[in-house]
């Protein structure tokens, strides 16, 4: 089952006895916990029927007591255990001794907690819904994972990328009353990266600015949403390629004022040049621009920008830029010269010509 299907079930008040939620996207995990709570309809009795525990500070006995407690004037109570580590390190075997991997003692959790969970899950009282929120990856052979899968739901929440990310942005924006102009969703995704928590903040900001039912397009996004450093590197290269030396130096100065380092920006520039080289090679092979995103595993908006920049570079210009970046990196790490001045020289060299 996908997380979207899980959410749909919760909308219909279909609540399982136990959930194991894990993955990179903590925002979606938190949102799922909120949806489980809403489906249980705790209402004004929430404080009496909702218990949240942190794995690092919880013993097996404390967890058992929380799970066994009876709900107060409600059909069910909710117990949420966060910070659980079920990464599943160690050797696999075919026996069911221990709480960790089959045949492996539990690691990385509070003493006895994972063992307690493995024994507790099969005997959960019908009056309790238990939610386990794990950090990082989860080893599928761990006893507790198998126990949850038998009677409940094990769901992974990976980072949303590409079209799935855009679909989430579009839908969440509509929920907040935003009417999207063409290309705005793609621009916002490319400008902010993949973290949904940050995107949620930016969406709320845009919704407040536009007002209920207001339109959001490129102008609003560029005005209100700060670009990530990786996106500003596009601006650096665009300005330099256009011969706009002053603009390129202003973008560089702004990035440094925001806490970026010249060495870090040199690395970002090198990564961008590598993408430009790969895009140029693919386009010259006949790869269609719309297939470039899949080929290079890039967001479509980013792939479009990379393709556009690759067309503005000659091969000799690319080779010179690669050499300049390598020399700049070496100078920054081995001399006492001002790092900003070194990087400015690279940009000015690019602005002077790409023949």
C-alpha positions as CSV (number, residue, x, y, z in Angstrom):
1,X,0.0,0.0,0.0
2,X,1.2,3.5,-0.8
3,X,1.1,6.3,1.7
4,X,-1.6,8.0,-0.4
5,X,-3.7,4.8,0.0
6,X,-3.0,4.8,3.7
7,X,-4.2,8.4,4.0
8,X,-7.4,7.5,2.0
9,X,-8.2,4.7,4.5
10,X,-7.7,7.0,7.4
11,X,-10.1,9.5,5.8
12,X,-12.6,6.7,6.0
13,X,-11.8,6.1,9.7
14,X,-10.2,2.8,8.9
15,X,-7.6,2.6,11.7
16,X,-5.3,-0.4,12.1
17,X,-4.2,-1.7,15.6
18,X,-0.5,-0.8,15.0
19,X,1.6,1.2,12.5
20,X,5.3,1.3,11.8
21,X,6.2,4.5,9.9
22,X,9.7,5.1,8.7
23,X,11.7,6.8,6.0
24,X,13.4,10.1,5.0
25,X,10.4,12.3,4.8
26,X,9.6,13.1,8.5
27,X,7.0,15.7,7.5
28,X,4.8,12.9,5.9
29,X,5.3,10.7,9.0
30,X,4.2,13.5,11.3
31,X,1.2,14.2,9.0
32,X,0.2,10.6,9.1
33,X,0.3,10.5,12.9
34,X,-2.0,13.6,12.8
35,X,-4.4,11.8,10.4
36,X,-4.4,8.7,12.6
37,X,-5.3,10.9,15.6
38,X,-8.1,12.6,13.6
39,X,-9.5,9.2,12.5
40,X,-9.7,8.1,16.1
41,X,-11.8,11.2,16.9
42,X,-10.2,11.9,20.3
43,X,-11.5,15.5,20.2
44,X,-11.7,17.2,23.6
45,X,-10.5,14.1,25.4
46,X,-7.1,14.1,23.6
47,X,-5.0,14.9,26.6
48,X,-6.5,11.8,28.4
49,X,-6.2,9.4,25.5
50,X,-3.0,10.4,23.6
51,X,0.4,9.5,24.9
52,X,3.7,10.3,23.1
53,X,6.9,8.6,24.2
54,X,10.5,9.0,23.0
55,X,12.4,5.7,22.5
56,X,15.6,6.9,24.0
57,X,13.9,7.7,27.3
58,X,11.4,4.8,27.4
59,X,11.8,1.4,29.1
60,X,9.9,-1.7,28.0
61,X,7.9,-1.5,31.2
62,X,6.9,2.1,30.6
63,X,5.8,1.3,27.1
64,X,3.8,-1.7,28.3
65,X,2.0,0.4,30.8
66,X,1.1,3.0,28.2
67,X,-0.3,0.4,25.8
68,X,-2.3,-1.5,28.5
69,X,-3.9,1.7,29.9
70,X,-7.6,1.9,29.2
71,X,-9.1,4.8,27.2
72,X,-11.1,7.5,29.1
73,X,-14.6,8.1,27.8
74,X,-13.4,7.1,24.3
75,X,-13.4,3.9,22.2
76,X,-9.6,3.9,21.7
77,X,-6.5,5.6,22.9
78,X,-3.4,6.5,20.9
79,X,0.2,5.7,21.9
80,X,3.0,7.1,19.7
81,X,6.6,6.0,20.1
82,X,9.1,8.2,18.3
83,X,12.9,8.0,17.6
84,X,12.9,4.2,17.2
85,X,16.0,2.7,15.6
86,X,15.3,-0.5,13.6
87,X,18.1,-0.2,11.0
88,X,18.6,-4.0,11.0
89,X,22.4,-4.1,11.1
90,X,24.0,-7.5,11.5
91,X,23.9,-11.0,10.0
92,X,20.7,-12.7,8.8
93,X,19.8,-16.1,10.0
94,X,16.8,-18.4,10.0
95,X,15.9,-18.5,13.7
96,X,13.6,-16.3,15.7
97,X,15.7,-15.7,18.8
98,X,16.3,-12.1,20.0
99,X,14.5,-9.0,19.1
100,X,16.6,-7.7,16.3
101,X,17.4,-9.4,13.0
102,X,16.5,-13.0,13.2
103,X,19.2,-14.5,15.4
104,X,20.7,-11.1,16.2
105,X,20.4,-9.2,19.5
106,X,18.7,-5.8,19.2
107,X,21.0,-2.8,18.7
108,X,20.6,0.9,18.7
109,X,17.4,1.1,20.9
110,X,16.8,1.7,24.6
111,X,17.7,-1.5,26.6
112,X,15.0,-4.1,26.2
113,X,12.7,-1.8,24.3
114,X,12.8,-3.6,21.0
115,X,12.5,-7.0,22.7
116,X,9.4,-5.6,24.6
117,X,7.9,-4.4,21.3
118,X,8.4,-7.7,19.5
119,X,6.6,-9.4,22.4
120,X,4.0,-6.7,22.9
121,X,2.7,-6.1,19.4
122,X,1.0,-9.5,18.9
123,X,-1.0,-8.9,22.1
124,X,-2.1,-5.3,21.8
125,X,-5.5,-4.6,23.4
126,X,-8.2,-3.6,21.0
127,X,-8.6,-0.3,22.9
128,X,-5.1,0.9,21.9
129,X,-3.7,2.1,18.6
130,X,0.1,2.0,18.7
131,X,2.2,4.1,16.3
132,X,5.9,3.4,16.0
133,X,7.9,6.2,14.2
134,X,11.4,4.9,13.2
135,X,14.4,6.9,12.2
136,X,16.2,6.0,9.0
137,X,15.9,2.6,7.2
138,X,14.2,-0.4,8.7
139,X,15.5,-4.0,8.4
140,X,12.6,-6.1,7.1
141,X,13.8,-9.2,9.0
142,X,13.5,-7.7,12.4
143,X,11.0,-9.5,14.6
144,X,9.1,-6.3,15.5
145,X,8.7,-5.4,11.8
146,X,7.3,-8.8,11.1
147,X,5.0,-8.6,14.1
148,X,3.6,-5.2,13.0
149,X,3.1,-6.5,9.4
150,X,1.0,-9.4,10.6
151,X,-1.7,-7.2,12.3
152,X,-1.1,-3.7,11.2
153,X,0.7,-1.4,8.6
154,X,4.4,-1.0,7.8
155,X,4.8,2.1,5.6
156,X,7.9,3.8,4.2
157,X,7.9,7.5,3.5
158,X,10.8,8.3,1.1
159,X,11.7,11.7,-0.2
160,X,9.2,12.8,-2.9
161,X,10.8,13.6,-6.2
162,X,9.9,14.6,-9.7
163,X,6.2,14.4,-10.6
164,X,5.3,13.0,-7.3
165,X,6.7,16.0,-5.5
166,X,5.0,18.4,-8.0
167,X,1.7,16.6,-7.4
168,X,2.0,17.1,-3.7
169,X,2.9,20.8,-4.0
170,X,0.0,21.4,-6.4
171,X,-2.5,19.6,-4.1
172,X,-1.3,21.2,-0.9
173,X,-1.3,24.6,-2.5
174,X,-5.0,24.1,-3.6
175,X,-5.8,23.1,0.0
176,X,-4.4,26.4,1.1
177,X,-6.5,28.3,-1.4
178,X,-3.8,28.9,-4.1
179,X,-4.6,29.1,-7.8
180,X,-1.4,28.1,-9.7
181,X,-0.2,29.8,-12.8
182,X,1.4,27.7,-15.5
183,X,4.9,26.6,-14.5
184,X,4.7,27.9,-11.0
185,X,4.6,24.4,-9.3
186,X,7.7,23.3,-11.2
187,X,9.6,26.5,-10.3
188,X,8.7,26.2,-6.6
189,X,9.9,22.6,-6.6
190,X,13.2,23.5,-8.2
191,X,13.7,26.6,-6.1
192,X,13.2,25.0,-2.7
193,X,14.4,21.4,-3.1
194,X,12.7,18.3,-1.8
195,X,12.1,18.8,1.9
196,X,8.4,19.0,2.5
197,X,8.6,20.8,5.8
198,X,10.4,23.7,4.1
199,X,7.9,23.6,1.2
200,X,5.0,23.7,3.7
201,X,6.4,26.9,5.2
202,X,6.8,28.5,1.7
203,X,3.4,27.4,0.6
204,X,1.8,29.0,3.6
205,X,3.8,32.2,3.0
206,X,2.6,32.3,-0.7
207,X,-1.0,31.6,0.4
208,X,-1.0,34.4,2.9
209,X,0.5,36.8,0.3
210,X,-1.9,35.8,-2.5
211,X,-5.0,35.6,-0.3
212,X,-7.8,33.0,-0.5
213,X,-8.2,32.1,-4.2
214,X,-5.3,34.3,-5.2
215,X,-3.0,33.3,-8.1
216,X,0.6,32.4,-7.6
217,X,3.1,32.5,-10.4
218,X,6.8,33.1,-11.2
219,X,6.6,36.7,-9.9
220,X,5.3,35.8,-6.5
221,X,7.7,32.8,-6.1
222,X,10.7,34.8,-7.0
223,X,9.6,37.6,-4.6
224,X,8.9,35.5,-1.6
225,X,10.7,32.2,-1.8
226,X,14.5,32.2,-1.4
227,X,16.3,29.9,-3.7
228,X,18.6,27.2,-2.5
229,X,22.3,27.6,-3.1
230,X,22.2,25.0,-5.8
231,X,19.6,27.1,-7.7
232,X,21.6,30.3,-7.2
233,X,24.5,28.6,-8.9
234,X,22.3,28.5,-12.1
235,X,22.0,32.3,-11.7
236,X,25.8,32.6,-11.3
237,X,26.5,30.7,-14.5
238,X,23.6,32.4,-16.4
239,X,24.9,35.9,-15.5
240,X,28.5,35.0,-16.4
241,X,27.5,33.5,-19.7
242,X,25.5,36.6,-20.6
243,X,28.5,38.7,-19.8
244,X,26.7,40.3,-16.9
245,X,29.8,40.6,-14.6
246,X,28.2,42.9,-12.0
247,X,25.2,40.6,-11.6
248,X,27.3,37.5,-11.3
249,X,29.5,39.1,-8.6
250,X,26.4,40.3,-6.7
251,X,24.9,36.8,-6.6
252,X,28.3,35.5,-5.4
253,X,28.5,38.1,-2.7
254,X,24.9,37.4,-1.6
255,X,25.6,33.6,-1.3
256,X,28.7,34.3,0.8
257,X,26.8,36.7,3.1
258,X,24.2,33.9,3.6
259,X,26.9,31.7,5.0
260,X,28.1,29.7,2.0
261,X,31.8,29.3,1.6
262,X,33.8,29.9,-1.5
263,X,35.2,26.3,-1.4
264,X,31.6,25.0,-1.1
265,X,30.4,27.2,-4.0
266,X,33.3,26.0,-6.1
267,X,32.2,22.4,-5.5
268,X,28.6,23.3,-6.4
269,X,29.9,25.0,-9.6
270,X,31.9,21.9,-10.4
271,X,28.8,19.7,-10.0
272,X,26.8,22.0,-12.2
273,X,29.5,22.0,-14.9
274,X,29.5,18.2,-14.7
275,X,25.7,18.2,-15.3
276,X,26.2,20.6,-18.3
277,X,28.8,18.2,-19.8
278,X,26.5,15.2,-19.4
279,X,23.6,17.1,-20.9
280,X,25.7,18.4,-23.8
281,X,26.8,14.8,-24.5
282,X,23.3,13.5,-24.4
283,X,21.8,16.2,-26.6
284,X,24.5,15.7,-29.2
285,X,23.7,12.0,-29.2
286,X,20.1,12.9,-30.1
287,X,18.5,12.5,-26.7
288,X,15.2,14.5,-26.6
289,X,15.3,17.4,-24.1
290,X,12.1,16.1,-22.4
291,X,13.9,12.7,-21.8
292,X,17.0,14.4,-20.3
293,X,15.4,14.6,-16.8
294,X,15.0,10.8,-16.7
295,X,18.4,10.1,-18.2
296,X,20.2,12.3,-15.7
297,X,17.9,11.7,-12.8
298,X,17.1,15.4,-12.4
299,X,14.0,17.4,-11.7
300,X,12.4,18.4,-15.1
301,X,12.8,22.1,-14.4
302,X,16.5,21.6,-13.5
303,X,17.0,19.4,-16.6
304,X,15.6,22.2,-18.7
305,X,17.9,24.8,-17.2
306,X,20.9,22.5,-17.6
307,X,20.0,21.8,-21.2
308,X,19.7,25.5,-21.9
309,X,23.1,26.2,-20.4
310,X,24.8,23.3,-22.3
311,X,23.7,24.9,-25.6
312,X,25.4,28.2,-24.6
313,X,28.7,26.5,-23.9
314,X,31.3,25.4,-26.4
315,X,33.4,22.3,-25.6
316,X,36.5,24.4,-25.3
317,X,34.7,26.9,-23.0
318,X,33.7,24.0,-20.8
319,X,37.2,22.6,-20.6
320,X,38.6,26.0,-19.6
321,X,36.0,26.4,-16.9
322,X,36.7,22.9,-15.5
323,X,40.4,23.8,-15.4
324,X,39.7,27.2,-13.8
325,X,37.6,25.6,-11.1
326,X,40.2,22.9,-10.3
327,X,42.9,25.6,-10.1
328,X,40.7,27.8,-7.9
329,X,40.0,24.9,-5.5
330,X,43.7,24.2,-5.3
331,X,44.5,27.8,-4.6
332,X,41.9,28.1,-1.9
333,X,43.3,25.0,-0.1
334,X,47.0,25.7,-0.4
335,X,47.5,29.5,-0.4
336,X,46.6,32.4,1.8
337,X,44.8,34.3,-1.0
338,X,41.3,35.7,-0.5
339,X,38.8,32.9,-1.4
340,X,36.2,35.3,-2.7
341,X,38.7,37.0,-5.0
342,X,39.8,33.7,-6.4
343,X,36.2,32.7,-7.2
344,X,35.4,36.1,-8.6
345,X,38.3,35.6,-11.1
346,X,36.7,32.4,-12.3
347,X,33.4,34.1,-12.9
348,X,35.0,37.1,-14.7
349,X,37.0,34.7,-16.9
350,X,33.7,32.9,-17.8
351,X,32.0,36.3,-18.5
352,X,34.8,37.4,-20.8
353,X,34.3,34.6,-23.3
354,X,33.1,31.1,-24.1
355,X,34.8,30.6,-27.4
